[in-house]
Amino acid sequence: MDTIFLSLAKKYILEGLEHIISATEQADKGVGNWIGTFFGSGRDPVLADDKRSLVKTLHANIMNIEPKNSDEQNYKALDLLLKQTISAVEITEKAAKEKKAAAKKTGTTPDKTVVGATRGITSPGLEEVKNCLLGIHNKFEELEKESKCKLEAKQQIANDTAKKNNKEPKKNTEAPLKLLDIDASDDPHNIYIYHMANYFVLNVLISRKATVFKSALGYMTNMDISLEKENEVMSSLCVCATELKYLSTRYDTFEVRKQKVSNCLNALKRGNRDLCDDNSFGINGTYQVAIAASVTVKVPTIAGPAEGHLLDCLKEAETRISKTTDPLEIAVERTASFI
């Protein structure tokens, strides 16, 4: 089974590669390329096809990649595939440039296979995908480390206070944030983590202004309070994990687990809305204000930050969690069907 990191990494890498393929096909068919080709400076159709073929092969390899023993290994495997394709594209571009240079040196007129041998769209696009993969991996590691440091700081304060009062220190039982090496299963808790991890991924893509990922483009104009929201999400995930670890792992607690996850999700949804309201300014709504006895003007809403992609991720998680079923019930149904 894929981990949450691997599942999300594959999702966005594939989206980026599909954008590159589509963008290069559109560029080949564009009027600008047709005019450029007429004057001897258009895109090289053979080179474009060769590079597109490399990207399509990478797309297939990413789709079929097998999960490794850890997310660190998953990251390295994905990164290696991207590096190999980037290198292959660079070699292909270099060969095309050399062919063009040789044609110019011999004085022959370059045919359509050697016109415009440049980096174009593919190489920068692949570099962007590769850098965003690194950004996602680093983001998950940094958030886990930050959570761990906060818990250690809390424990140190508790230890110091206990020592000062000549008492035994209480062990902090809060669960740390965990994003890496978690199965992308249909357990309600894992579903919640998956969609909140997706929120973190979108933040990475938005902060990098990564144009090859269409999923993030619609959120790039929102007023940014992402740091405050990320802290809310981290806190919610830690609270949820802490509450669940005191439950039995038996299947008969499935509905209890599901309800506790839903409670945390709904609390975060309210917190997100409150956070946006607290950071809004101006008049919330559209009102008619009388300036004179016969003159009325409308005062428009002055927008604050939107609930945005966090709300969208929460809604997606809520929908999936609501459809989850107790694995024991499924097993019983399957057994009954054979009787």
C-alpha positions as CSV (number, residue, x, y, z in Angstrom):
1,M,0.0,0.0,0.0
2,D,1.2,3.5,-0.8
3,T,2.0,5.8,2.1
4,I,0.3,9.2,2.4
5,F,3.5,10.9,1.3
6,L,4.0,8.6,-1.7
7,S,0.3,8.9,-2.8
8,L,0.3,12.7,-2.7
9,A,3.8,12.9,-4.3
10,K,2.6,10.7,-7.2
11,K,-0.6,12.7,-7.5
12,Y,1.2,16.0,-8.0
13,I,4.1,14.7,-10.0
14,L,1.7,13.1,-12.5
15,E,-0.4,16.3,-12.6
16,G,2.8,18.3,-13.4
17,L,3.9,15.9,-16.1
18,E,0.5,16.0,-17.7
19,H,0.6,19.8,-17.8
20,I,4.0,19.7,-19.5
21,I,2.8,17.2,-22.1
22,S,-0.3,19.3,-22.8
23,A,1.6,22.6,-22.8
24,T,4.1,21.3,-25.4
25,E,1.4,19.9,-27.6
26,Q,-0.4,23.3,-27.5
27,A,2.8,25.1,-28.3
28,D,3.4,22.9,-31.3
29,K,0.0,23.7,-32.6
30,G,0.1,27.4,-31.8
31,V,-0.1,30.2,-34.4
32,G,3.2,31.7,-33.0
33,N,5.0,28.4,-33.7
34,W,3.5,28.2,-37.2
35,I,4.8,31.8,-38.0
36,G,8.1,31.1,-36.4
37,T,8.6,27.9,-38.4
38,F,7.8,29.8,-41.6
39,F,10.6,32.2,-40.8
40,G,13.0,29.4,-39.6
41,S,12.8,29.9,-35.9
42,G,9.9,27.8,-34.8
43,R,9.9,24.7,-32.5
44,D,11.7,21.6,-33.6
45,P,8.9,19.0,-34.0
46,V,11.2,16.0,-33.8
47,L,12.9,17.3,-30.7
48,A,9.5,18.1,-29.2
49,D,8.2,14.6,-29.9
50,D,11.4,13.1,-28.4
51,K,11.2,15.1,-25.2
52,R,7.5,14.4,-24.9
53,S,8.1,10.7,-25.3
54,L,10.6,10.9,-22.4
55,V,8.0,12.7,-20.2
56,K,5.4,10.1,-21.1
57,T,7.7,7.3,-20.1
58,L,8.4,9.0,-16.8
59,H,4.7,9.4,-16.3
60,A,4.2,5.6,-16.7
61,N,7.1,4.9,-14.3
62,I,5.8,7.2,-11.6
63,M,2.3,5.6,-11.9
64,N,3.8,2.1,-11.5
65,I,6.4,2.8,-8.8
66,E,6.3,0.3,-6.0
67,P,6.2,1.5,-2.4
68,K,9.6,1.2,-0.6
69,N,10.3,0.5,3.0
70,S,10.2,4.1,4.1
71,D,9.1,7.5,2.8
72,E,12.8,8.5,2.7
73,Q,13.3,5.7,0.2
74,N,10.1,6.6,-1.6
75,Y,11.4,10.2,-2.0
76,K,14.8,9.1,-3.3
77,A,13.2,6.7,-5.8
78,L,10.9,9.5,-7.2
79,D,13.7,12.0,-7.2
80,L,16.0,9.6,-9.1
81,L,13.3,9.0,-11.8
82,L,13.0,12.8,-12.3
83,K,16.7,13.3,-12.3
84,Q,17.2,10.6,-14.9
85,T,14.5,12.1,-17.2
86,I,15.9,15.6,-16.8
87,S,19.3,14.3,-17.8
88,A,17.9,12.4,-20.8
89,V,16.1,15.6,-21.9
90,E,19.3,17.6,-21.6
91,I,21.2,15.1,-23.7
92,T,18.4,15.1,-26.4
93,E,18.5,19.0,-26.4
94,K,22.3,19.0,-26.7
95,A,22.2,16.6,-29.7
96,A,19.6,18.8,-31.4
97,K,21.7,21.9,-30.8
98,E,24.8,20.2,-32.2
99,K,22.8,19.2,-35.3
100,K,21.6,22.7,-35.8
101,A,25.1,24.1,-35.3
102,A,26.6,21.6,-37.8
103,A,24.0,22.5,-40.4
104,K,24.8,26.2,-39.9
105,K,28.5,25.6,-40.1
106,T,28.2,23.7,-43.4
107,G,26.1,26.4,-44.9
108,T,23.2,24.1,-45.5
109,T,19.7,25.3,-44.8
110,P,18.4,23.8,-41.6
111,D,15.4,21.6,-42.2
112,K,12.4,21.5,-39.9
113,T,14.0,18.9,-37.7
114,V,16.8,21.3,-36.5
115,V,14.9,24.6,-36.2
116,G,14.6,26.1,-32.7
117,A,16.5,23.5,-30.7
118,T,16.1,25.2,-27.3
119,R,15.1,24.2,-23.7
120,G,11.5,25.2,-24.4
121,I,8.9,24.1,-21.9
122,T,9.9,20.6,-20.9
123,S,13.2,21.1,-19.0
124,P,12.0,24.0,-16.8
125,G,8.8,22.2,-16.1
126,L,10.6,19.0,-15.0
127,E,12.9,21.1,-12.8
128,E,9.9,22.7,-11.2
129,V,8.3,19.3,-10.5
130,K,11.6,18.0,-9.0
131,N,12.0,21.1,-6.8
132,C,8.4,20.9,-5.6
133,L,8.9,17.2,-4.7
134,L,11.9,18.2,-2.5
135,G,9.8,21.0,-1.0
136,I,7.0,18.6,-0.1
137,H,9.4,16.1,1.5
138,N,11.2,18.8,3.4
139,K,7.9,20.3,4.5
140,F,6.7,17.1,6.0
141,E,10.0,16.5,7.8
142,E,10.1,20.1,9.1
143,L,6.5,19.9,10.5
144,E,7.2,16.6,12.3
145,K,10.4,18.1,13.7
146,E,8.6,21.3,14.8
147,S,5.9,19.2,16.6
148,K,8.5,17.1,18.3
149,C,10.4,20.1,19.5
150,K,7.2,21.7,20.9
151,L,6.5,18.5,22.9
152,E,10.0,18.3,24.2
153,A,9.8,22.0,25.3
154,K,6.5,21.3,27.1
155,Q,8.1,18.3,28.9
156,Q,11.1,20.3,29.9
157,I,8.8,23.0,31.4
158,A,6.9,20.3,33.3
159,N,10.2,18.8,34.5
160,D,11.5,22.2,35.7
161,T,8.2,23.0,37.5
162,A,8.1,19.6,39.2
163,K,11.7,19.9,40.3
164,K,11.0,23.4,41.7
165,N,8.1,22.0,43.7
166,N,9.9,18.8,44.8
167,K,7.5,16.6,42.9
168,E,7.8,13.9,40.4
169,P,7.4,15.2,36.8
170,K,4.4,14.0,34.8
171,K,5.2,12.5,31.4
172,N,3.6,14.4,28.5
173,T,1.3,12.0,26.8
174,E,0.5,14.2,23.8
175,A,1.1,12.5,20.4
176,P,3.5,14.2,18.1
177,L,2.5,15.1,14.5
178,K,3.1,12.2,12.1
179,L,2.9,12.7,8.3
180,L,5.6,10.3,7.0
181,D,5.5,6.5,6.9
182,I,1.7,6.3,7.3
183,D,-0.4,4.1,5.1
184,A,-2.9,5.9,2.8
185,S,-5.6,3.5,4.1
186,D,-9.4,4.0,4.5
187,D,-9.2,4.3,8.3
188,P,-10.9,7.5,9.3
189,H,-7.8,8.8,11.1
190,N,-5.6,8.1,8.1
191,I,-8.1,9.8,5.8
192,Y,-8.0,12.9,8.0
193,I,-4.2,12.9,8.0
194,Y,-4.1,12.4,4.2
195,H,-6.3,15.4,3.4
196,M,-4.5,17.7,5.9
197,A,-1.2,16.6,4.4
198,N,-2.7,17.5,1.1
199,Y,-3.3,21.0,2.5
200,F,0.4,21.3,3.5
201,V,1.3,20.2,0.0
202,L,-0.8,22.9,-1.6
203,N,0.8,25.4,0.7
204,V,4.2,24.3,-0.7
205,L,3.0,24.7,-4.3
206,I,1.4,28.0,-3.7
207,S,4.5,29.4,-1.9
208,R,6.7,28.4,-4.8
209,K,4.1,29.8,-7.4
210,A,4.4,26.4,-9.2
211,T,2.5,27.0,-12.4
212,V,2.7,23.4,-13.6
213,F,0.2,22.3,-10.9
214,K,-3.3,23.4,-11.8
215,S,-4.7,22.3,-8.4
216,A,-2.9,25.1,-6.7
217,L,-3.4,27.9,-9.2
218,G,-6.9,28.8,-8.0
219,Y,-5.7,29.5,-4.5
220,M,-2.7,31.8,-5.3
221,T,-4.7,35.0,-5.0
222,N,-6.0,34.4,-1.5
223,M,-4.8,36.6,1.3
224,D,-2.1,34.6,3.1
225,I,-2.6,33.5,6.7
226,S,-1.1,30.1,6.0
227,L,1.2,30.0,9.0
228,E,-1.7,30.5,11.4
229,K,-3.8,27.9,9.6
230,E,-0.9,25.4,9.6
231,N,-0.5,25.8,13.3
232,E,-4.3,25.1,13.7
233,V,-4.0,22.0,11.5
234,M,-0.9,20.7,13.3
235,S,-2.7,21.1,16.7
236,S,-5.8,19.3,15.4
237,L,-3.9,16.4,14.1
238,C,-2.0,16.0,17.4
239,V,-5.1,16.3,19.5
240,C,-6.8,13.7,17.3
241,A,-3.9,11.2,17.5
242,T,-3.7,11.8,21.3
243,E,-7.4,11.0,21.8
244,L,-7.3,7.9,19.5
245,K,-4.2,6.3,21.2
246,Y,-6.3,5.8,24.4
247,L,-8.9,3.7,22.5
248,S,-8.7,0.0,21.9
249,T,-7.6,-1.0,18.5
250,R,-10.4,-3.6,18.4
251,Y,-12.9,-3.2,15.5
252,D,-15.7,-2.7,17.9
253,T,-14.3,0.8,18.6
254,F,-14.5,1.8,14.9
255,E,-17.5,4.0,15.2
256,V,-16.0,5.7,18.3
257,R,-12.8,6.3,16.3
258,K,-14.8,7.7,13.4
259,Q,-16.7,10.0,15.6
260,K,-13.6,11.3,17.4
261,V,-11.9,12.1,14.1
262,S,-15.1,13.8,12.8
263,N,-15.2,15.9,16.0
264,C,-11.6,17.0,15.5
265,L,-12.4,17.8,11.8
266,N,-15.4,19.9,12.7
267,A,-13.5,21.8,15.4
268,L,-10.8,22.6,12.9
269,K,-13.5,23.7,10.4
270,R,-14.8,26.2,13.0
271,G,-11.3,27.3,13.9
272,N,-10.5,28.0,10.2
273,R,-13.7,30.1,9.9
274,D,-12.9,32.0,13.1
275,L,-9.3,32.6,12.0
276,C,-10.5,34.1,8.7
277,D,-13.1,36.3,10.5
278,D,-10.5,37.5,13.0
279,N,-8.2,38.6,10.1
280,S,-10.9,40.2,8.0
281,F,-11.3,44.0,7.9
282,G,-13.9,46.4,6.8
283,I,-17.7,45.7,6.6
284,N,-18.8,42.1,6.4
285,G,-21.6,42.3,4.0
286,T,-23.2,44.7,1.5
287,Y,-25.3,47.4,3.0
288,Q,-27.2,50.5,1.6
289,V,-26.2,53.7,3.3
290,A,-28.3,56.9,2.9
291,I,-26.1,59.9,2.1
292,A,-29.1,62.3,1.5
293,A,-32.8,61.9,1.5
294,S,-32.9,60.8,-2.1
295,V,-29.5,59.3,-2.5
296,T,-28.5,55.8,-1.5
297,V,-25.2,54.0,-2.3
298,K,-24.1,50.4,-1.7
299,V,-21.0,49.8,0.5
300,P,-19.3,46.6,-0.8
301,T,-17.8,43.9,1.3
302,I,-14.1,44.5,2.1
303,A,-12.8,41.0,1.8
304,G,-10.6,39.2,4.3
305,P,-8.7,35.9,3.9
306,A,-10.8,33.1,2.5
307,E,-11.4,29.7,4.2
308,G,-9.8,28.6,0.9
309,H,-8.1,25.3,0.3
310,L,-8.1,24.3,3.9
311,L,-11.9,24.3,3.8
312,D,-11.8,22.3,0.5
313,C,-9.5,19.7,2.0
314,L,-11.7,19.4,5.1
315,K,-14.8,18.9,3.0
316,E,-13.0,16.2,1.0
317,A,-11.9,14.5,4.2
318,E,-15.4,14.8,5.7
319,T,-17.0,13.2,2.6
320,R,-14.6,10.2,2.6
321,I,-14.8,9.7,6.4
322,S,-18.6,9.7,6.3
323,K,-18.5,6.8,3.8
324,T,-16.1,4.6,5.8
325,T,-17.5,1.3,7.1
326,D,-16.3,-0.9,10.0
327,P,-13.9,-3.5,8.5
328,L,-15.4,-6.1,10.8
329,E,-18.9,-5.6,9.3
330,I,-17.4,-5.9,5.8
331,A,-15.7,-9.2,6.8
332,V,-18.9,-10.5,8.3
333,E,-20.8,-9.7,5.1
334,R,-18.2,-11.4,3.0
335,T,-18.3,-14.5,5.2
336,A,-22.1,-14.6,5.0
337,S,-22.1,-14.5,1.3
338,F,-20.2,-17.8,1.2
339,I,-22.6,-19.6,3.6
